[in-house]
Amino acid sequence: MLKLVAAGQPNKVIANELDVSSHTVKLHIHRIIAKLGVHNRTEAAVWYHQTRHD
């Protein structure tokens, strides 16, 4: 999911790609942001790219 966030995909597209609800995507992204210790999805995307998960 973080790979899709880092690619700039909106929640609705991520939900369709992963065959889950938009609400599920929102919850997972919220938890990812909290676990990474960042403030928003943009910072999570930067973290993803800086840790070379491409």
N, CA, C and O atoms as a Tripos MOL2 file, in Angstrom:
@<TRIPOS>MOLECULE
protein
  216   215    54     0     0
PROTEIN
NO_CHARGES

@<TRIPOS>ATOM
      1 N           0.8200   -1.1850    0.0000 N.3       1 MET1
      2 CA          0.0000    0.0000    0.0000 C.3       1 MET1
      3 C           0.8670    1.2530    0.0000 C.2       1 MET1
      4 O           0.5620    2.2160   -0.7030 O.2       1 MET1
      5 N           1.9320    1.2490    0.7720 N.am      2 LEU2
      6 CA          2.8000    2.4250    0.8270 C.3       2 LEU2
      7 C           3.4420    2.6990   -0.5270 C.2       2 LEU2
      8 O           3.6680    3.8560   -0.8820 O.2       2 LEU2
      9 N           3.7310    1.6640   -1.2750 N.am      3 LYS3
     10 CA          4.2900    1.8510   -2.6170 C.3       3 LYS3
     11 C           3.3210    2.6470   -3.4920 C.2       3 LYS3
     12 O           3.7450    3.5120   -4.2580 O.2       3 LYS3
     13 N           2.0350    2.3620   -3.3820 N.am      4 LEU4
     14 CA          1.0300    3.0830   -4.1640 C.3       4 LEU4
     15 C           0.8790    4.5200   -3.6750 C.2       4 LEU4
     16 O           0.6920    5.4330   -4.4800 O.2       4 LEU4
     17 N           0.9590    4.7240   -2.3700 N.am      5 VAL5
     18 CA          0.9230    6.0840   -1.8180 C.3       5 VAL5
     19 C           2.1190    6.8680   -2.3400 C.2       5 VAL5
     20 O           1.9830    8.0150   -2.7640 O.2       5 VAL5
     21 N           3.2930    6.2380   -2.3060 N.am      6 ALA6
     22 CA          4.5170    6.8940   -2.7720 C.3       6 ALA6
     23 C           4.4680    7.2000   -4.2650 C.2       6 ALA6
     24 O           5.1500    8.1090   -4.7380 O.2       6 ALA6
     25 N           3.6660    6.4460   -5.0010 N.am      7 ALA7
     26 CA          3.5020    6.6940   -6.4340 C.3       7 ALA7
     27 C           2.4860    7.8010   -6.6980 C.2       7 ALA7
     28 O           2.2400    8.1600   -7.8500 O.2       7 ALA7
     29 N           1.8910    8.3450   -5.6240 N.am      8 GLY8
     30 CA          0.9600    9.4530   -5.7600 C.3       8 GLY8
     31 C          -0.4750    9.0570   -6.0390 C.2       8 GLY8
     32 O          -1.2850    9.8880   -6.4500 O.2       8 GLY8
     33 N          -0.7940    7.7880   -5.8160 N.am      9 GLN9
     34 CA         -2.1480    7.3130   -6.0960 C.3       9 GLN9
     35 C          -3.1190    7.7570   -4.9920 C.2       9 GLN9
     36 O          -2.7870    7.6810   -3.8090 O.2       9 GLN9
     37 N          -4.3090    8.2150   -5.3730 N.am     10 PRO10
     38 CA         -5.3180    8.5680   -4.3620 C.3      10 PRO10
     39 C          -5.9290    7.3120   -3.7360 C.2      10 PRO10
     40 O          -5.8150    6.2130   -4.2780 O.2      10 PRO10
     41 N          -6.5730    7.4970   -2.5960 N.am     11 ASN11
     42 CA         -7.1510    6.3630   -1.8630 C.3      11 ASN11
     43 C          -8.0850    5.5210   -2.7180 C.2      11 ASN11
     44 O          -8.0570    4.2930   -2.6360 O.2      11 ASN11
     45 N          -8.9050    6.1560   -3.5320 N.am     12 LYS12
     46 CA         -9.8730    5.4120   -4.3460 C.3      12 LYS12
     47 C          -9.1660    4.4800   -5.3300 C.2      12 LYS12
     48 O          -9.6020    3.3470   -5.5350 O.2      12 LYS12
     49 N          -8.0920    4.9470   -5.9320 N.am     13 VAL13
     50 CA         -7.3290    4.1260   -6.8760 C.3      13 VAL13
     51 C          -6.6510    2.9770   -6.1330 C.2      13 VAL13
     52 O          -6.6450    1.8400   -6.6060 O.2      13 VAL13
     53 N          -6.0830    3.2780   -4.9690 N.am     14 ILE14
     54 CA         -5.4430    2.2400   -4.1580 C.3      14 ILE14
     55 C          -6.4750    1.1770   -3.7740 C.2      14 ILE14
     56 O          -6.2000   -0.0200   -3.8450 O.2      14 ILE14
     57 N          -7.6530    1.6220   -3.3700 N.am     15 ALA15
     58 CA         -8.7250    0.6900   -2.9910 C.3      15 ALA15
     59 C          -9.0920   -0.2160   -4.1530 C.2      15 ALA15
     60 O          -9.2440   -1.4250   -3.9730 O.2      15 ALA15
     61 N          -9.2340    0.3480   -5.3280 N.am     16 ASN16
     62 CA         -9.5740   -0.4610   -6.5020 C.3      16 ASN16
     63 C          -8.4540   -1.4420   -6.8420 C.2      16 ASN16
     64 O          -8.7140   -2.5960   -7.1830 O.2      16 ASN16
     65 N          -7.2170   -0.9800   -6.7480 N.am     17 GLU17
     66 CA         -6.0580   -1.8190   -7.0660 C.3      17 GLU17
     67 C          -5.9560   -3.0110   -6.1130 C.2      17 GLU17
     68 O          -5.6290   -4.1230   -6.5290 O.2      17 GLU17
     69 N          -6.2390   -2.7690   -4.8320 N.am     18 LEU18
     70 CA         -6.0880   -3.8100   -3.8100 C.3      18 LEU18
     71 C          -7.4000   -4.5320   -3.4880 C.2      18 LEU18
     72 O          -7.4290   -5.4400   -2.6580 O.2      18 LEU18
     73 N          -8.4700   -4.1230   -4.1460 N.am     19 ASP19
     74 CA         -9.7900   -4.7230   -3.9510 C.3      19 ASP19
     75 C         -10.2450   -4.6500   -2.4910 C.2      19 ASP19
     76 O         -10.7000   -5.6360   -1.9110 O.2      19 ASP19
     77 N         -10.1080   -3.4520   -1.9180 N.am     20 VAL20
     78 CA        -10.5960   -3.1660   -0.5690 C.3      20 VAL20
     79 C         -11.3850   -1.8610   -0.6310 C.2      20 VAL20
     80 O         -11.4130   -1.1980   -1.6670 O.2      20 VAL20
     81 N         -12.0230   -1.4940    0.4720 N.am     21 SER21
     82 CA        -12.7950   -0.2510    0.4910 C.3      21 SER21
     83 C         -11.8700    0.9520    0.6780 C.2      21 SER21
     84 O         -10.7510    0.8200    1.1740 O.2      21 SER21
     85 N         -12.3520    2.1150    0.2760 N.am     22 SER22
     86 CA        -11.5980    3.3560    0.4830 C.3      22 SER22
     87 C         -11.3770    3.5960    1.9700 C.2      22 SER22
     88 O         -10.3390    4.1180    2.3750 O.2      22 SER22
     89 N         -12.3600    3.2130    2.7800 N.am     23 HIS23
     90 CA        -12.2360    3.3670    4.2310 C.3      23 HIS23
     91 C         -11.0860    2.5200    4.7730 C.2      23 HIS23
     92 O         -10.3290    2.9770    5.6290 O.2      23 HIS23
     93 N         -10.9540    1.3000    4.2840 N.am     24 THR24
     94 CA         -9.8550    0.4270    4.6980 C.3      24 THR24
     95 C          -8.5150    1.0460    4.3300 C.2      24 THR24
     96 O          -7.5760    1.0150    5.1260 O.2      24 THR24
     97 N          -8.4210    1.6000    3.1450 N.am     25 VAL25
     98 CA         -7.1830    2.2600    2.7100 C.3      25 VAL25
     99 C          -6.8620    3.4210    3.6430 C.2      25 VAL25
    100 O          -5.7220    3.5720    4.0830 O.2      25 VAL25
    101 N          -7.8650    4.2370    3.9430 N.am     26 LYS26
    102 CA         -7.6610    5.3880    4.8200 C.3      26 LYS26
    103 C          -7.1360    4.9470    6.1870 C.2      26 LYS26
    104 O          -6.2110    5.5560    6.7250 O.2      26 LYS26
    105 N          -7.7260    3.8940    6.7460 N.am     27 LEU27
    106 CA         -7.2850    3.3960    8.0510 C.3      27 LEU27
    107 C          -5.8530    2.8670    7.9970 C.2      27 LEU27
    108 O          -5.0490    3.1580    8.8830 O.2      27 LEU27
    109 N          -5.5400    2.1030    6.9750 N.am     28 HIS28
    110 CA         -4.1880    1.5460    6.8570 C.3      28 HIS28
    111 C          -3.1530    2.6550    6.6860 C.2      28 HIS28
    112 O          -2.0880    2.6120    7.3010 O.2      28 HIS28
    113 N          -3.4590    3.6320    5.8650 N.am     29 ILE29
    114 CA         -2.5180    4.7350    5.6590 C.3      29 ILE29
    115 C          -2.3220    5.5090    6.9600 C.2      29 ILE29
    116 O          -1.2020    5.9110    7.2780 O.2      29 ILE29
    117 N          -3.3910    5.7190    7.7060 N.am     30 HIS30
    118 CA         -3.2860    6.3950    9.0020 C.3      30 HIS30
    119 C          -2.3440    5.6230    9.9290 C.2      30 HIS30
    120 O          -1.5040    6.2180   10.6050 O.2      30 HIS30
    121 N          -2.4880    4.3160    9.9550 N.am     31 ARG31
    122 CA         -1.6300    3.4800   10.8140 C.3      31 ARG31
    123 C          -0.1810    3.4700   10.3270 C.2      31 ARG31
    124 O           0.7470    3.4910   11.1350 O.2      31 ARG31
    125 N           0.0110    3.4390    9.0270 N.am     32 ILE32
    126 CA          1.3650    3.4790    8.4580 C.3      32 ILE32
    127 C           2.0480    4.7830    8.8460 C.2      32 ILE32
    128 O           3.2040    4.7830    9.2670 O.2      32 ILE32
    129 N           1.3310    5.8930    8.7040 N.am     33 ILE33
    130 CA          1.8760    7.2070    9.0550 C.3      33 ILE33
    131 C           2.2860    7.2320   10.5250 C.2      33 ILE33
    132 O           3.3600    7.7290   10.8630 O.2      33 ILE33
    133 N           1.4420    6.7020   11.3880 N.am     34 ALA34
    134 CA          1.7450    6.6740   12.8220 C.3      34 ALA34
    135 C           2.9720    5.8130   13.1100 C.2      34 ALA34
    136 O           3.8390    6.2150   13.8860 O.2      34 ALA34
    137 N           3.0530    4.6340   12.4970 N.am     35 LYS35
    138 CA          4.1790    3.7290   12.7530 C.3      35 LYS35
    139 C           5.5010    4.2830   12.2340 C.2      35 LYS35
    140 O           6.5550    4.0420   12.8230 O.2      35 LYS35
    141 N           5.4430    5.0220   11.1330 N.am     36 LEU36
    142 CA          6.6690    5.6010   10.5820 C.3      36 LEU36
    143 C           7.1050    6.8400   11.3550 C.2      36 LEU36
    144 O           8.2550    7.2660   11.2500 O.2      36 LEU36
    145 N           6.2010    7.4140   12.1230 N.am     37 GLY37
    146 CA          6.5140    8.6270   12.8760 C.3      37 GLY37
    147 C           6.5670    9.8660   11.9990 C.2      37 GLY37
    148 O           7.2760   10.8250   12.3040 O.2      37 GLY37
    149 N           5.8120    9.8400   10.9110 N.am     38 VAL38
    150 CA          5.7460   11.0030   10.0240 C.3      38 VAL38
    151 C           4.3990   11.6890   10.2300 C.2      38 VAL38
    152 O           3.5450   11.1940   10.9670 O.2      38 VAL38
    153 N           4.2160   12.8410    9.5690 N.am     39 HIS39
    154 CA          3.0240   13.6450    9.8200 C.3      39 HIS39
    155 C           1.9290   13.5140    8.7680 C.2      39 HIS39
    156 O           0.7750   13.8430    9.0400 O.2      39 HIS39
    157 N           2.2660   13.0440    7.5830 N.am     40 ASN40
    158 CA          1.2600   12.9600    6.5240 C.3      40 ASN40
    159 C           1.7170   11.9850    5.4440 C.2      40 ASN40
    160 O           2.8170   11.4360    5.5130 O.2      40 ASN40
    161 N           0.8600   11.7750    4.4470 N.am     41 ARG41
    162 CA          1.1660   10.7960    3.3990 C.3      41 ARG41
    163 C           2.3270   11.2520    2.5270 C.2      41 ARG41
    164 O           3.0410   10.4190    1.9690 O.2      41 ARG41
    165 N           2.5260   12.5540    2.4030 N.am     42 THR42
    166 CA          3.6650   13.0510    1.6300 C.3      42 THR42
    167 C           4.9700   12.6650    2.3110 C.2      42 THR42
    168 O           5.9030   12.2010    1.6540 O.2      42 THR42
    169 N           5.0390   12.8540    3.6180 N.am     43 GLU43
    170 CA          6.2420   12.4640    4.3620 C.3      43 GLU43
    171 C           6.4320   10.9470    4.3250 C.2      43 GLU43
    172 O           7.5640   10.4650    4.2920 O.2      43 GLU43
    173 N           5.3490   10.2060    4.3310 N.am     44 ALA44
    174 CA          5.4490    8.7460    4.2220 C.3      44 ALA44
    175 C           6.0240    8.3590    2.8630 C.2      44 ALA44
    176 O           6.8360    7.4380    2.7680 O.2      44 ALA44
    177 N           5.6030    9.0610    1.8140 N.am     45 ALA45
    178 CA          6.1260    8.7970    0.4720 C.3      45 ALA45
    179 C           7.6110    9.1270    0.3990 C.2      45 ALA45
    180 O           8.3850    8.3850   -0.2060 O.2      45 ALA45
    181 N           8.0090   10.2340    1.0110 N.am     46 VAL46
    182 CA          9.4280   10.6050    1.0440 C.3      46 VAL46
    183 C          10.2180    9.5370    1.7880 C.2      46 VAL46
    184 O          11.2890    9.1310    1.3360 O.2      46 VAL46
    185 N           9.7000    9.0760    2.9290 N.am     47 TRP47
    186 CA         10.3630    8.0170    3.6860 C.3      47 TRP47
    187 C          10.5470    6.7800    2.8120 C.2      47 TRP47
    188 O          11.6190    6.1760    2.7940 O.2      47 TRP47
    189 N           9.5040    6.4140    2.0970 N.am     48 TYR48
    190 CA          9.5470    5.2410    1.2220 C.3      48 TYR48
    191 C          10.6750    5.3690    0.2010 C.2      48 TYR48
    192 O          11.4600    4.4400    0.0120 O.2      48 TYR48
    193 N          10.7480    6.5180   -0.4510 N.am     49 HIS49
    194 CA         11.7700    6.7100   -1.4850 C.3      49 HIS49
    195 C          13.1790    6.8170   -0.8890 C.2      49 HIS49
    196 O          14.1440    6.3500   -1.4940 O.2      49 HIS49
    197 N          13.2970    7.4220    0.2790 N.am     50 GLN50
    198 CA         14.6140    7.5630    0.9070 C.3      50 GLN50
    199 C          15.1600    6.2300    1.4040 C.2      50 GLN50
    200 O          16.3740    6.0570    1.5140 O.2      50 GLN50
    201 N          14.2840    5.3020    1.6990 N.am     51 THR51
    202 CA         14.7470    3.9950    2.1600 C.3      51 THR51
    203 C          14.8880    3.0160    1.0020 C.2      51 THR51
    204 O          15.0830    1.8170    1.2040 O.2      51 THR51
    205 N          14.7890    3.5410   -0.2010 N.am     52 ARG52
    206 CA         15.0480    2.8130   -1.4460 C.3      52 ARG52
    207 C          14.2060    1.5500   -1.6030 C.2      52 ARG52
    208 O          14.7340    0.4650   -1.8460 O.2      52 ARG52
    209 N          12.9140    1.7020   -1.4640 N.am     53 HIS53
    210 CA         11.9950    0.5820   -1.6570 C.3      53 HIS53
    211 C          11.4170    0.5620   -3.0610 C.2      53 HIS53
    212 O          10.3490   -0.0130   -3.2740 O.2      53 HIS53
    213 N          12.0860    1.1670   -4.0110 N.am     54 ASP54
    214 CA         11.5420    1.2570   -5.3730 C.3      54 ASP54
    215 C          11.5270   -0.0470   -6.0800 C.2      54 ASP54
    216 O          11.0970   -0.1200   -7.2310 O.2      54 ASP54
@<TRIPOS>BOND
     1     1     2 1
     2     2     3 1
     3     3     4 2
     4     3     5 am
     5     5     6 1
     6     6     7 1
     7     7     8 2
     8     7     9 am
     9     9    10 1
    10    10    11 1
    11    11    12 2
    12    11    13 am
    13    13    14 1
    14    14    15 1
    15    15    16 2
    16    15    17 am
    17    17    18 1
    18    18    19 1
    19    19    20 2
    20    19    21 am
    21    21    22 1
    22    22    23 1
    23    23    24 2
    24    23    25 am
    25    25    26 1
    26    26    27 1
    27    27    28 2
    28    27    29 am
    29    29    30 1
    30    30    31 1
    31    31    32 2
    32    31    33 am
    33    33    34 1
    34    34    35 1
    35    35    36 2
    36    35    37 am
    37    37    38 1
    38    38    39 1
    39    39    40 2
    40    39    41 am
    41    41    42 1
    42    42    43 1
    43    43    44 2
    44    43    45 am
    45    45    46 1
    46    46    47 1
    47    47    48 2
    48    47    49 am
    49    49    50 1
    50    50    51 1
    51    51    52 2
    52    51    53 am
    53    53    54 1
    54    54    55 1
    55    55    56 2
    56    55    57 am
    57    57    58 1
    58    58    59 1
    59    59    60 2
    60    59    61 am
    61    61    62 1
    62    62    63 1
    63    63    64 2
    64    63    65 am
    65    65    66 1
    66    66    67 1
    67    67    68 2
    68    67    69 am
    69    69    70 1
    70    70    71 1
    71    71    72 2
    72    71    73 am
    73    73    74 1
    74    74    75 1
    75    75    76 2
    76    75    77 am
    77    77    78 1
    78    78    79 1
    79    79    80 2
    80    79    81 am
    81    81    82 1
    82    82    83 1
    83    83    84 2
    84    83    85 am
    85    85    86 1
    86    86    87 1
    87    87    88 2
    88    87    89 am
    89    89    90 1
    90    90    91 1
    91    91    92 2
    92    91    93 am
    93    93    94 1
    94    94    95 1
    95    95    96 2
    96    95    97 am
    97    97    98 1
    98    98    99 1
    99    99   100 2
   100    99   101 am
   101   101   102 1
   102   102   103 1
   103   103   104 2
   104   103   105 am
   105   105   106 1
   106   106   107 1
   107   107   108 2
   108   107   109 am
   109   109   110 1
   110   110   111 1
   111   111   112 2
   112   111   113 am
   113   113   114 1
   114   114   115 1
   115   115   116 2
   116   115   117 am
   117   117   118 1
   118   118   119 1
   119   119   120 2
   120   119   121 am
   121   121   122 1
   122   122   123 1
   123   123   124 2
   124   123   125 am
   125   125   126 1
   126   126   127 1
   127   127   128 2
   128   127   129 am
   129   129   130 1
   130   130   131 1
   131   131   132 2
   132   131   133 am
   133   133   134 1
   134   134   135 1
   135   135   136 2
   136   135   137 am
   137   137   138 1
   138   138   139 1
   139   139   140 2
   140   139   141 am
   141   141   142 1
   142   142   143 1
   143   143   144 2
   144   143   145 am
   145   145   146 1
   146   146   147 1
   147   147   148 2
   148   147   149 am
   149   149   150 1
   150   150   151 1
   151   151   152 2
   152   151   153 am
   153   153   154 1
   154   154   155 1
   155   155   156 2
   156   155   157 am
   157   157   158 1
   158   158   159 1
   159   159   160 2
   160   159   161 am
   161   161   162 1
   162   162   163 1
   163   163   164 2
   164   163   165 am
   165   165   166 1
   166   166   167 1
   167   167   168 2
   168   167   169 am
   169   169   170 1
   170   170   171 1
   171   171   172 2
   172   171   173 am
   173   173   174 1
   174   174   175 1
   175   175   176 2
   176   175   177 am
   177   177   178 1
   178   178   179 1
   179   179   180 2
   180   179   181 am
   181   181   182 1
   182   182   183 1
   183   183   184 2
   184   183   185 am
   185   185   186 1
   186   186   187 1
   187   187   188 2
   188   187   189 am
   189   189   190 1
   190   190   191 1
   191   191   192 2
   192   191   193 am
   193   193   194 1
   194   194   195 1
   195   195   196 2
   196   195   197 am
   197   197   198 1
   198   198   199 1
   199   199   200 2
   200   199   201 am
   201   201   202 1
   202   202   203 1
   203   203   204 2
   204   203   205 am
   205   205   206 1
   206   206   207 1
   207   207   208 2
   208   207   209 am
   209   209   210 1
   210   210   211 1
   211   211   212 2
   212   211   213 am
   213   213   214 1
   214   214   215 1
   215   215   216 2
@<TRIPOS>SUBSTRUCTURE
     1 MET1         2 RESIDUE 1 A MET
     2 LEU2         6 RESIDUE 1 A LEU
     3 LYS3        10 RESIDUE 1 A LYS
     4 LEU4        14 RESIDUE 1 A LEU
     5 VAL5        18 RESIDUE 1 A VAL
     6 ALA6        22 RESIDUE 1 A ALA
     7 ALA7        26 RESIDUE 1 A ALA
     8 GLY8        30 RESIDUE 1 A GLY
     9 GLN9        34 RESIDUE 1 A GLN
    10 PRO10       38 RESIDUE 1 A PRO
    11 ASN11       42 RESIDUE 1 A ASN
    12 LYS12       46 RESIDUE 1 A LYS
    13 VAL13       50 RESIDUE 1 A VAL
    14 ILE14       54 RESIDUE 1 A ILE
    15 ALA15       58 RESIDUE 1 A ALA
    16 ASN16       62 RESIDUE 1 A ASN
    17 GLU17       66 RESIDUE 1 A GLU
    18 LEU18       70 RESIDUE 1 A LEU
    19 ASP19       74 RESIDUE 1 A ASP
    20 VAL20       78 RESIDUE 1 A VAL
    21 SER21       82 RESIDUE 1 A SER
    22 SER22       86 RESIDUE 1 A SER
    23 HIS23       90 RESIDUE 1 A HIS
    24 THR24       94 RESIDUE 1 A THR
    25 VAL25       98 RESIDUE 1 A VAL
    26 LYS26      102 RESIDUE 1 A LYS
    27 LEU27      106 RESIDUE 1 A LEU
    28 HIS28      110 RESIDUE 1 A HIS
    29 ILE29      114 RESIDUE 1 A ILE
    30 HIS30      118 RESIDUE 1 A HIS
    31 ARG31      122 RESIDUE 1 A ARG
    32 ILE32      126 RESIDUE 1 A ILE
    33 ILE33      130 RESIDUE 1 A ILE
    34 ALA34      134 RESIDUE 1 A ALA
    35 LYS35      138 RESIDUE 1 A LYS
    36 LEU36      142 RESIDUE 1 A LEU
    37 GLY37      146 RESIDUE 1 A GLY
    38 VAL38      150 RESIDUE 1 A VAL
    39 HIS39      154 RESIDUE 1 A HIS
    40 ASN40      158 RESIDUE 1 A ASN
    41 ARG41      162 RESIDUE 1 A ARG
    42 THR42      166 RESIDUE 1 A THR
    43 GLU43      170 RESIDUE 1 A GLU
    44 ALA44      174 RESIDUE 1 A ALA
    45 ALA45      178 RESIDUE 1 A ALA
    46 VAL46      182 RESIDUE 1 A VAL
    47 TRP47      186 RESIDUE 1 A TRP
    48 TYR48      190 RESIDUE 1 A TYR
    49 HIS49      194 RESIDUE 1 A HIS
    50 GLN50      198 RESIDUE 1 A GLN
    51 THR51      202 RESIDUE 1 A THR
    52 ARG52      206 RESIDUE 1 A ARG
    53 HIS53      210 RESIDUE 1 A HIS
    54 ASP54      214 RESIDUE 1 A ASP
